[in-house]
């Protein structure tokens, strides 16, 4: 008899137990924060964080990402507030499916972490949003022809989650106010998740602009949809 593979929920519960055991003196994190691999995290933690390669999670692929990075999970305190950080993540274009993209966020919810902040880079479609600008997403378009919720109704708070509030206005406001407090201007933007690892064509960019899109990228949307559907506050 062929055994079925573990479900996403089962993987998340296993990984929640693994993280509680691996990270000594565990305190429930206030936030799960996912950064793209290119972001430098110097100064984020009060002390050097404890680390765990992301591939150590049950259900995650091994090996380097296409940009030759090894994603890491980091645990420590920021201003004495415990946080769990994913530095780097898996993308759909790697060919492993959607589970590795959302498993860190699902595991975070299994750990009781319901405030999620996703930080990544994107391609600007607006001349007034220059390279290096900080933006906050207020809406998104899922450019993929499927949802991470497909077949995962055992994880959802409702069978048909409403995505109109997938990005938390309250949490976005807190982030914008905090950045303004240190002199950083922030733009509110709409994001399109594009399939594949390629950059968009001129025609694709024009079509996206017609739909009100400000930024195009390859990630974020799967995690946003999944975390929101599980009851997390997402920015």
N, C-alpha and C positions, 0 to 999 in steps of 0.2 A: 504494500500500500504506500502510495506517495504521500509524504507529509507536506502539509501546506506551509509556506514560509510564514514567519511571524508577521503580525499586522503592524502598522505604523504605531498604533497605541501600545502594543506589546514592546516594540523596540524602545519607545519613549520611557516606559516604566523601568525597563532594564537599565537604560542609560541614566535615569534619575538616581537609581540606587548606586550605580557606578560612580557618579560624580559626588554624591554625598560621602562615599567611602574614600574616594581618591583625594578630595580636597579636605585636608585636616582642619579641625576647628570650624566646621561648616556652620555658617549662619545663612538663613534664607536671603538670597539677594533681592534687593528692591527693584532692580532693573536687569533685563537681558538686552545687551547692546551688540549689534552685529556690524562690524566694519569691513569694508573691502580691504583686500590684502595690501593695497598701496598706501593706506593711512598709517602714519607714524603715531604711536600711542604714548610717546614719552610724556610724563607728567600726569597721565590719567589716574594712575594708582598712587596711593599714599606710600606704599612699599612695593618692591618687586612682586608681581603676582605669581601665584602658582599656575603651572601650565599642564595641559594635556593635549596631545595632537588630536585633531578632530577625527582622524580615521580610527582612533581607539573606541569611538562610540560604536555600539553594535548596530549594524545596518549601514554604515558609512563605507564608501570605497577607500582603498589604500592608494598611495602614490601621490605624486605631485599634481597640481592643477595645470591646465594648459599654459599658464603664465609662470610655471615653475616655482610655485609657492606651496608650502605645507600649512594649511589652515590650522589654527590653534584655538583651544578654549582656554581662557584666562579667568582666574578667580581671585578677587582681592577686594580692597576697600578704596573708595573714592570719597574723600572728605568724611571718612569713617562710616560710609554707607556701603555695605557689601553689594557687589555687582558681578554678574557673569557676562563675559565678553567673548564673542566669536571674532577672531582676527583672521579674516579670510573666510570664504564659503564656497560651496559647490554650485555650479550652474547647470541649467538644462542642456546647454550645448555640449557638455562633456559626454552625454550619451548614457548616463546612469539612471535616467528617469527623474521623477519629481521628488521621490522620498528623500534623497540626500540633500535636496535644496531646503526642505522644510523641517527635517528631523531635528536640527538644533532648536528651532523655535518651538516645536511640539514638545521636545524634552524640557525646555524651559517652563512651559505651562505645567507639565507633569511635576515639576519641582515647586510649583506654586508661584511662579513669577508671571505676573500679569501686566507688567509695563515693559513694552518692547520698543526699542529705538533702532532703526536700520539706517546705516550711514554708508553711502557708496558714491561713486562717480558716475557721471552720465554725459551724454552729448547734448549740448545746447542747440536749440533751433531758433534762438532769439539773439539778435545782435547785442542787445543790452544786458544779456547774461553772459559775462565773460568767463574765461577759464579761471578757476580758483574761487569763483563766487559760491556763496553758501545759499542753499535753497531749502525750503520745507515743502513737502508734497501735500497738496490738499485734495487731489483726486488722481486717478490713474485709469489707463486702458490696458486690459489684458490682451496683448497681441497674439497670444497662443490660442490654439483651437481646443483647449481643454482647461479644466480647473483642478487645483490641488485637492479640492473637496470631493472629487469623483471617487466613490467607493469608500469614503472615510466618514460616513454618517455616525459611526459610534463615537467619534471625537467631537461632534458639533453640539453647540448649545441649542440649536434649532435646525430642523431639516433644511430650511431655505433661508440662509443668513442674508440680511440686508447689507449690501456693500456701500450704501450711501454714506455711512458713517465709519467706514473701515479705517480711515485715518482720523485719529482723535483730534478734534478741534481744541479741546482743553489741554492736552499734552503738547500739541503744536504751539499753543499760545505760551505755555511755560518755557518751551525751548527758545522761541523767538524773543521773549522778554529777557531770558538769561543771556542770549547772544548780544542783544542790544546793550545789556549792562556792561559788556566788555568791549563795546564799540564795533560789533560786527553787524552789518546790515544783511537782512535775509529777504529773499524773494519767495513768494508763494507760487507754486508751479503745479502743472499737470504732467504726469509721467506716462510714457508708453513703453511697455516691455516688448521688445522685438525678438522673435526667434532667431537662433543661430548666433555665431560669434562674429559675423561680418558687420561692417558699418553700413548704414542705410544708403540708398541711392538718392539722387536729387529728387526724383519723383516721389519716393517714399517719404522723404522729409516734407515735401510740399503737401502731400495728402495728410500727414500727421498734423501739420500746422492748421489745415482746414478743420480738423477735429478739435482744435483748441489745445494741442499738445505743445508743451514748452521744452521738454527733455525726453530723450530716448536712451534706453539702456537695455541690458540683457538680464537683469536680476530684479530683486525686490518684490515684484508683484505676487509671486507664488507665496512668499513668506507673509506678506501683508494679508492676503486673502485667508491663509490658513490660521494665522495667529488671531485675527479678528473673529473668525468663525468659532474659535475656541474660547472667546470671551476676553481676549487680551486687549489692552489699550495700545494702539500702534501709531508710531510716527516714523 
